[in-house]
């Protein structure tokens, strides 16, 4: 996709349009065949339909993975990862909870220098 004008096109672009600048290679025959199968199976009318289907499946997969991760964390640690900004913060709390270690409060400012 190199512009919004392509969203209105009524067919899958030719294989030559699927060049990856990141990998510096053309799309494989298998991957292009898969794209054609998706186009036909879901009765795509335009590239916008294909684009929107891609976004929906991408978001649904991520949501499924995150919900599974939440379930694992709640079961194993009793912690909900959605309340953490970073994975290290979650890991720190999980480690403290599992080891039942009580850390002393660091009150000496020289320890930070």
N, CA, C and O of each residue as an XYZ file, in Angstrom:
452
protein
N       0.857     -1.168      0.000
C       0.000      0.000      0.000
C       0.901      1.229      0.000
O       1.708      1.436      0.906
N       0.741      2.019     -1.022
C       1.543      3.235     -1.083
C       0.678      4.487     -1.144
O       1.170      5.567     -1.471
N      -0.613      4.347     -0.831
C      -1.491      5.507     -0.802
C      -2.934      5.113     -0.548
O      -3.323      3.959     -0.728
N      -3.721      6.097     -0.125
C      -5.132      5.848      0.169
C      -5.926      5.499     -1.087
O      -6.960      4.836     -1.003
N      -5.454      5.935     -2.234
C      -6.156      5.640     -3.489
C      -6.255      4.140     -3.742
O      -7.205      3.678     -4.374
N      -5.297      3.394     -3.260
C      -5.287      1.941     -3.473
C      -6.394      1.225     -2.708
O      -6.763      0.105     -3.063
N      -6.931      1.855     -1.661
C      -7.976      1.206     -0.869
C      -9.245      0.962     -1.673
O     -10.020      0.063     -1.345
N      -9.465      1.737     -2.705
C     -10.662      1.578     -3.517
C     -10.526      0.563     -4.633
O     -11.509      0.258     -5.308
N      -9.337      0.033     -4.844
C      -9.124     -0.925     -5.941
C      -9.893     -2.217     -5.677
O      -9.974     -2.698     -4.547
N     -10.452     -2.761     -6.755
C     -11.369     -3.896     -6.636
C     -10.710     -5.254     -6.841
O     -11.395     -6.237     -7.122
N      -9.399     -5.318     -6.704
C      -8.728     -6.617     -6.831
C      -7.435     -6.597     -6.029
O      -6.893     -5.542     -5.698
N      -6.968     -7.784     -5.734
C      -5.684     -7.920     -5.054
C      -4.589     -7.467     -6.019
O      -4.608     -7.855     -7.187
N      -3.639     -6.658     -5.559
C      -2.565     -6.220     -6.457
C      -1.768     -7.415     -6.977
O      -1.774     -8.481     -6.361
N      -1.089     -7.242     -8.100
C      -0.262     -8.338     -8.615
C       0.883     -8.659     -7.655
O       1.265     -7.845     -6.814
N       1.402     -9.840     -7.806
C       2.469    -10.328     -6.918
C       3.661     -9.374     -6.875
O       4.321     -9.258     -5.842
N       3.939     -8.701     -7.964
C       5.097     -7.794     -8.027
C       4.953     -6.595     -7.097
O       5.949     -5.954     -6.758
N       3.726     -6.283     -6.681
C       3.491     -5.142     -5.786
C       3.736     -5.500     -4.317
O       3.666     -4.626     -3.452
N       4.019     -6.760     -4.029
C       4.228     -7.212     -2.656
C       5.712     -7.342     -2.325
O       6.111     -8.295     -1.656
N       6.523     -6.411     -2.777
C       7.959     -6.437     -2.496
C       8.208     -5.885     -1.098
O       7.662     -4.844     -0.733
N       9.028     -6.576     -0.316
C       9.376     -6.142      1.034
C      10.699     -5.387      1.012
O      11.750     -5.965      0.740
N      10.636     -4.094      1.300
C      11.867     -3.303      1.390
C      12.660     -3.691      2.638
O      13.888     -3.595      2.658
N      11.956     -4.125      3.669
C      12.610     -4.527      4.912
C      13.507     -5.739      4.689
O      14.652     -5.761      5.141
N      12.986     -6.745      3.994
C      13.752     -7.972      3.741
C      14.422     -7.980      2.375
O      15.216     -8.868      2.066
N      14.092     -6.983      1.562
C      14.632     -6.867      0.211
C      14.341     -8.119     -0.623
O      15.221     -8.668     -1.287
N      13.057     -8.556     -0.565
C      12.672     -9.743     -1.322
C      11.200     -9.684     -1.712
O      10.399     -8.973     -1.106
N      10.876    -10.452     -2.738
C       9.485    -10.557     -3.189
C       8.710    -11.487     -2.270
O       9.293    -12.272     -1.523
N       7.398    -11.388     -2.334
C       6.530    -12.293     -1.588
C       6.668    -13.699     -2.187
O       6.841    -13.853     -3.396
N       6.591    -14.702     -1.342
C       6.694    -16.081     -1.843
C       5.392    -16.473     -2.546
O       4.343    -15.866     -2.328
N       5.482    -17.482     -3.379
C       4.288    -17.984     -4.073
C       3.247    -18.476     -3.073
O       2.047    -18.278     -3.267
N       3.712    -19.116     -2.008
C       2.803    -19.643     -0.976
C       2.062    -18.499     -0.283
O       0.850    -18.575     -0.081
N       2.791    -17.441      0.079
C       2.155    -16.309      0.758
C       1.178    -15.575     -0.158
O       0.112    -15.150      0.286
N       1.534    -15.427     -1.422
C       0.621    -14.755     -2.356
C      -0.629    -15.603     -2.577
O      -1.735    -15.072     -2.675
N      -0.454    -16.907     -2.655
C      -1.602    -17.814     -2.804
C      -2.513    -17.704     -1.576
O      -3.737    -17.731     -1.706
N      -1.915    -17.578     -0.384
C      -2.697    -17.413      0.845
C      -3.495    -16.111      0.783
O      -4.663    -16.078      1.169
N      -2.867    -15.043      0.300
C      -3.562    -13.756      0.165
C      -4.750    -13.886     -0.787
O      -5.822    -13.343     -0.523
N      -4.558    -14.603     -1.887
C      -5.654    -14.825     -2.834
C      -6.778    -15.645     -2.201
O      -7.958    -15.374     -2.420
N      -6.397    -16.640     -1.421
C      -7.394    -17.477     -0.744
C      -8.209    -16.650      0.239
O      -9.432    -16.781      0.301
N      -7.540    -15.802      1.006
C      -8.241    -14.924      1.952
C      -9.185    -13.997      1.193
O     -10.341    -13.829      1.583
N      -8.700    -13.403      0.120
C      -9.515    -12.492     -0.694
C     -10.797    -13.193     -1.156
O     -11.891    -12.638     -1.051
N     -10.648    -14.404     -1.661
C     -11.804    -15.135     -2.195
C     -12.707    -15.688     -1.098
O     -13.931    -15.624     -1.212
N     -12.115    -16.228     -0.041
C     -12.897    -16.828      1.042
C     -13.784    -15.796      1.731
O     -14.939    -16.078      2.052
N     -13.246    -14.610      1.956
C     -13.998    -13.570      2.653
C     -14.717    -12.625      1.690
O     -15.236    -11.585      2.094
N     -14.739    -13.006      0.406
C     -15.473    -12.254     -0.611
C     -15.133    -10.760     -0.586
O     -16.018     -9.906     -0.527
N     -13.847    -10.472     -0.631
C     -13.389     -9.088     -0.611
C     -13.841     -8.365     -1.880
O     -13.779     -8.919     -2.977
N     -14.294     -7.132     -1.715
C     -14.709     -6.319     -2.852
C     -13.653     -5.274     -3.206
O     -13.470     -4.926     -4.372
N     -12.957     -4.776     -2.169
C     -11.925     -3.754     -2.383
C     -10.740     -4.026     -1.461
O     -10.811     -4.852     -0.551
N      -9.663     -3.316     -1.721
C      -8.497     -3.425     -0.838
C      -8.828     -2.906      0.557
O      -8.219     -3.341      1.535
N      -9.786     -1.979      0.664
C     -10.220     -1.502      1.988
C     -10.784     -2.663      2.797
O     -10.516     -2.764      3.994
N     -11.561     -3.540      2.165
C     -12.098     -4.723      2.848
C     -10.963     -5.620      3.339
O     -10.979     -6.102      4.471
N      -9.987     -5.832      2.474
C      -8.839     -6.682      2.812
C      -8.049     -6.064      3.964
O      -7.654     -6.757      4.901
N      -7.825     -4.764      3.884
C      -7.108     -4.010      4.917
C      -7.835     -4.111      6.256
O      -7.221     -4.387      7.286
N      -9.151     -3.883      6.230
C      -9.930     -3.919      7.468
C      -9.963     -5.317      8.078
O      -9.921     -5.460      9.300
N     -10.036     -6.349      7.238
C      -9.988     -7.723      7.747
C      -8.652     -7.994      8.425
O      -8.601     -8.612      9.488
N      -7.573     -7.528      7.807
C      -6.242     -7.688      8.404
C      -6.199     -7.029      9.784
O      -5.717     -7.630     10.744
N      -6.699     -5.801      9.884
C      -6.678     -5.098     11.166
C      -7.501     -5.833     12.218
O      -7.069     -5.968     13.363
N      -8.672     -6.302     11.838
C      -9.527     -7.021     12.790
C      -8.855     -8.292     13.295
O      -8.851     -8.559     14.496
N      -8.288     -9.073     12.386
C      -7.653    -10.321     12.815
C      -6.414    -10.044     13.658
O      -6.125    -10.785     14.598
N      -5.685     -8.985     13.331
C      -4.497     -8.623     14.100
C      -4.875     -8.235     15.527
O      -4.249     -8.690     16.484
N      -5.892     -7.400     15.667
C      -6.330     -6.943     16.985
C      -6.945     -8.090     17.785
O      -6.697     -8.209     18.985
N      -7.742     -8.932     17.134
C      -8.353    -10.056     17.846
C      -7.311    -11.051     18.338
O      -7.441    -11.591     19.437
N      -6.285    -11.298     17.542
C      -5.211    -12.194     17.972
C      -4.480    -11.600     19.172
O      -4.211    -12.305     20.145
N      -4.159    -10.317     19.111
C      -3.484     -9.664     20.232
C      -4.356     -9.706     21.486
O      -3.858     -9.981     22.577
N      -5.646     -9.438     21.338
C      -6.555     -9.475     22.485
C      -6.615    -10.877     23.087
O      -6.634    -11.022     24.309
N      -6.645    -11.896     22.255
C      -6.682    -13.282     22.727
C      -5.404    -13.625     23.491
O      -5.458    -14.241     24.556
N      -4.269    -13.227     22.949
C      -2.983    -13.488     23.609
C      -2.924    -12.760     24.953
O      -2.486    -13.331     25.952
N      -3.365    -11.501     24.977
C      -3.321    -10.733     26.224
C      -4.256    -11.318     27.282
O      -3.896    -11.383     28.457
N      -5.440    -11.741     26.877
C      -6.361    -12.341     27.844
C      -5.798    -13.644     28.401
O      -5.969    -13.934     29.585
N      -5.138    -14.422     27.572
C      -4.496    -15.648     28.049
C      -3.362    -15.305     29.017
O      -3.210    -15.957     30.050
N      -2.569    -14.287     28.687
C      -1.476    -13.853     29.557
C      -2.023    -13.377     30.902
O      -1.453    -13.689     31.948
N      -3.117    -12.629     30.879
C      -3.747    -12.176     32.126
C      -4.176    -13.371     32.976
O      -3.961    -13.394     34.188
N      -4.783    -14.358     32.326
C      -5.256    -15.549     33.039
C      -4.090    -16.288     33.688
O      -4.181    -16.706     34.842
N      -2.994    -16.451     32.947
C      -1.807    -17.130     33.476
C      -1.243    -16.360     34.666
O      -0.907    -16.958     35.688
N      -1.137    -15.048     34.542
C      -0.578    -14.234     35.630
C      -1.474    -14.249     36.860
O      -0.988    -14.332     37.988
N      -2.781    -14.170     36.643
C      -3.701    -14.199     37.781
C      -3.661    -15.552     38.485
O      -3.700    -15.619     39.714
N      -3.584    -16.630     37.705
C      -3.547    -17.976     38.274
C      -2.249    -18.231     39.029
O      -2.272    -18.744     40.147
N      -1.118    -17.876     38.426
C       0.183    -18.207     39.007
C       0.681    -17.208     40.043
O       1.373    -17.592     40.985
N       0.339    -15.933     39.884
C       0.892    -14.903     40.774
C      -0.168    -14.104     41.520
O       0.150    -13.372     42.456
N      -1.418    -14.239     41.114
C      -2.462    -13.419     41.722
C      -2.328    -11.956     41.334
O      -2.799    -11.076     42.056
N      -1.688    -11.687     40.198
C      -1.463    -10.318     39.738
C      -2.074    -10.135     38.350
O      -2.047    -11.044     37.521
N      -2.625     -8.946     38.114
C      -3.182     -8.617     36.802
C      -2.193     -7.723     36.060
O      -1.954     -6.592     36.484
N      -1.617     -8.206     34.965
C      -0.605     -7.423     34.244
C      -1.131     -6.108     33.676
O      -0.336     -5.235     33.327
N      -2.443     -5.947     33.576
C      -2.989     -4.699     33.043
C      -2.801     -3.531     34.013
O      -2.981     -2.375     33.631
N      -2.445     -3.823     35.249
C      -2.201     -2.772     36.231
C      -0.735     -2.351     36.259
O      -0.339     -1.547     37.103
N       0.065     -2.880     35.354
C       1.498     -2.567     35.315
C       1.844     -1.862     34.012
O       1.323     -2.193     32.947
N       2.737     -0.882     34.120
C       3.195     -0.162     32.928
C       4.227     -0.964     32.145
O       4.312     -0.857     30.921
N       5.015     -1.774     32.864
C       6.098     -2.510     32.214
C       6.136     -3.958     32.695
O       5.648     -4.278     33.779
N       6.719     -4.817     31.879
C       6.911     -6.217     32.263
C       7.879     -6.342     33.440
O       7.660     -7.192     34.303
N       8.957     -5.519     33.515
C       9.839     -5.621     34.678
C       9.121     -5.318     35.996
O       9.425     -5.931     37.020
N       8.175     -4.382     35.978
C       7.413     -4.084     37.194
C       6.570     -5.266     37.629
O       6.493     -5.583     38.816
N       5.943     -5.915     36.669
C       5.157     -7.120     36.954
C       6.061     -8.231     37.472
O       5.728     -8.900     38.450
N       7.199     -8.428     36.822
C       8.137     -9.482     37.230
C       8.657     -9.231     38.639
O       8.807    -10.169     39.422
N       8.933     -7.971     38.967
C       9.425     -7.617     40.307
C       8.385     -7.985     41.361
O       8.711     -8.633     42.355
N       7.137     -7.577     41.147
C       6.088     -7.893     42.111
C       5.838     -9.397     42.204
O       5.597     -9.919     43.292
N       5.892    -10.091     41.077
C       5.696    -11.543     41.091
C       6.809    -12.223     41.878
O       6.552    -13.151     42.645
N       8.043    -11.766     41.691
C       9.177    -12.352     42.418
C       9.042    -12.109     43.912
O       9.266    -13.020     44.710
N       8.678    -10.895     44.300
C       8.499    -10.599     45.725
C       7.368    -11.433     46.318
O       7.467    -11.913     47.447
N       6.315    -11.599     45.564
C       5.174    -12.367     46.054
C       5.516    -13.851     46.196
O       5.149    -14.483     47.186
N       6.215    -14.402     45.210
C       6.556    -15.828     45.245
C       7.599    -16.160     46.307
O       7.513    -17.199     46.962
N       8.581    -15.279     46.477
C       9.656    -15.552     47.435
C       9.296    -15.142     48.852
O       9.942    -15.567     49.810
N       8.261    -14.311     48.987
C       7.825    -13.790     50.287
C       8.940    -13.047     51.015
O       8.962    -13.002     52.245
N       9.866    -12.463     50.254
C      10.956    -11.674     50.826
C      10.409    -10.311     51.235
O       9.637     -9.694     50.500
N      10.818     -9.845     52.422
C      10.457     -8.499     52.852
C      11.700     -7.637     52.770
O      12.680     -7.875     53.476
N      11.659     -6.645     51.915
C      12.801     -5.760     51.721
C      12.781     -4.637     52.739
O      11.720     -4.150     53.131
N      13.971     -4.233     53.159
C      14.075     -3.103     54.074
C      13.935     -1.809     53.288
O      14.325     -1.729     52.123
N      13.377     -0.805     53.935
C      13.262      0.504     53.325
C      14.641      1.142     53.269
O      15.337      1.212     54.282
N      15.032      1.603     52.104
C      16.320      2.270     51.952
C      16.140      3.729     52.341
O      15.519      4.504     51.614
N      16.685      4.094     53.486
C      16.503      5.464     53.982
C      17.788      6.280     53.934
O      17.763      7.483     54.192
N      18.904      5.647     53.609
C      20.181      6.358     53.537
C      20.364      6.901     52.121
O      20.527      6.117     51.186
N      20.342      8.243     51.939
C      20.476      8.819     50.594
C      21.815      8.493     49.935
O      21.908      8.490     48.708
N      22.852      8.219     50.728
C      24.165      7.906     50.156
C      24.158      6.567     49.408
O      25.025      6.327     48.568
N      23.200      5.708     49.701
C      23.120      4.423     49.007
C      22.726      4.600     47.540
O      22.979      3.721     46.717
N      22.113      5.729     47.217
C      21.694      5.985     45.842
C      22.797      6.591     45.000
O      22.678      6.662     43.777
N      23.876      7.032     45.644
C      24.968      7.695     44.914
C      25.991      6.728     44.409
O      26.966      7.135     43.778
